[in-house]
């Protein structure tokens, strides 16, 4: 079996300011630094052969935390794991987007597979690159244990692809909170994989509950 821990980056500046970070290379917050320590504690006793990450700073710092001081574990960047480039939405307050661009905001929330705004990637493009990255990672690492560090939207695409679902069924995959972890197991390099748990944040938020074999981050 191949094991992958999908990790969403820790809290960054845009998460506090409630802006659409997208491909902006924002730094982590003070709370994000604490979450990095939480992640280090979580992964310290877990065997990892390699860590793959988006090249954006908030993801790279999260990947370093997952390594938990074990310098022998390589951290490999893959541009296909970066967050969606959202064009004119980049850096904009989320409340303003909802007010000023309600139709696209509705699509983002209710049918994200149709999402595209001026200057952005389409969600289909994000899904295709994430699926390709996952296939390559699995092909190179059969039987190993890995962490894959990415972003909210990109991780949702990754897990949708890992479950063998089409992009139109992305709504089945819940958002993961900052610093959250989802674990999947694959028969060698075969997709779909088995979802062991999803969106676990017990290392960050002790109020996390276990429901139906899946960890949910919401209180």
QUICORUR-V228552 format. One record per pair of residues at least 24 apart in sequence whose ideal C-beta (glycine too) atoms are under 8 Angstrom apart, sorted by the first residue. I is the first residue (numbers start at 1). J is the second residue. Records with the same first field share a line. If there is no record, write none. Layout:
BEGIN
I: J / J
END
This chain:
BEGIN
1: 143 / 185 / 186 / 187 / 188
2: 138 / 141 / 142 / 143 / 144 / 145 / 146 / 185 / 186 / 187 / 188 / 189 / 193
3: 144 / 145 / 146 / 183 / 184 / 185 / 186
4: 137 / 138 / 145 / 146 / 147 / 148 / 162 / 183 / 184 / 185 / 186 / 193
5: 43 / 46 / 48 / 66 / 145 / 146 / 147 / 148 / 181 / 182 / 183
6: 147 / 148 / 150 / 155 / 158 / 159 / 162 / 176 / 181 / 182 / 183 / 184
7: 39 / 62 / 63 / 66 / 147 / 148 / 149 / 150 / 155 / 179 / 180 / 181
8: 62 / 149 / 150 / 151 / 152 / 155 / 176 / 177 / 178 / 179 / 180
9: 54 / 56 / 58 / 59 / 61 / 62 / 149 / 150 / 151 / 178 / 179
10: 35 / 36 / 39 / 58 / 61 / 62 / 65 / 178 / 179
11: 35 / 178 / 179
12: 58 / 178
14: 91
15: 178
17: 93
18: 93 / 94 / 95
19: 91 / 92 / 93 / 94
20: 86 / 89 / 90 / 91 / 92 / 93 / 94 / 97
21: 83 / 90 / 91 / 151
22: 83 / 84 / 85 / 86 / 89 / 90 / 91 / 120
23: 56 / 82 / 83 / 84 / 85 / 86 / 90
24: 90 / 91
25: 56 / 57 / 58
26: 56 / 57 / 58
27: 57 / 58
28: 57 / 58 / 61 / 62
32: 58 / 61 / 178 / 179
35: 65 / 178 / 179 / 204
36: 61 / 62 / 64 / 65 / 179
37: 65
38: 179 / 203 / 204
39: 65 / 66 / 68 / 179 / 181 / 203
40: 65 / 66 / 68 / 69
41: 68 / 203
42: 181 / 203
43: 67 / 68 / 147
44: 68 / 69
46: 145
47: 145
48: 73 / 145 / 146 / 147
49: 73 / 141 / 144 / 145 / 146
50: 74 / 75 / 76 / 141 / 144 / 146 / 147
51: 75 / 76 / 146 / 147 / 148 / 149
52: 76 / 77 / 78 / 81 / 133 / 137 / 146 / 147 / 148 / 149
53: 77 / 78 / 81 / 148 / 149 / 150
54: 78 / 79 / 81 / 82 / 83 / 149 / 150 / 151 / 154
55: 79 / 81 / 82
56: 82 / 83 / 151
58: 151
59: 149 / 150 / 151
60: 149
62: 149 / 179
63: 147 / 149
66: 147 / 149
78: 133 / 137
80: 129 / 130 / 132 / 133
81: 130 / 133 / 148 / 149 / 150 / 151 / 154 / 158
82: 150 / 151 / 154
83: 150 / 151 / 152 / 153 / 154
84: 120 / 121 / 123 / 126 / 151 / 153 / 154
85: 119 / 120 / 121
86: 117 / 120 / 121
87: 117 / 118 / 119 / 120 / 121
88: 117 / 118 / 119 / 120
89: 117 / 120
112: 153 / 170 / 171
113: 167 / 168 / 170
123: 157 / 167
124: 167
126: 153 / 154 / 157
127: 157 / 160 / 161 / 167 / 170
130: 154 / 157 / 158 / 161
131: 157 / 158 / 161
133: 158
134: 158 / 161 / 162 / 191
135: 189 / 191
138: 186 / 188 / 189 / 190 / 191
139: 189
141: 189
142: 188 / 189
143: 188
152: 176
155: 182
159: 184 / 195 / 198
161: 191
162: 186 / 191 / 192 / 193
163: 192 / 193 / 195
164: 191 / 192
165: 192
173: 198
174: 198 / 199 / 216
175: 199
176: 217
177: 201 / 204 / 205 / 217
179: 203 / 204
180: 204 / 217
END
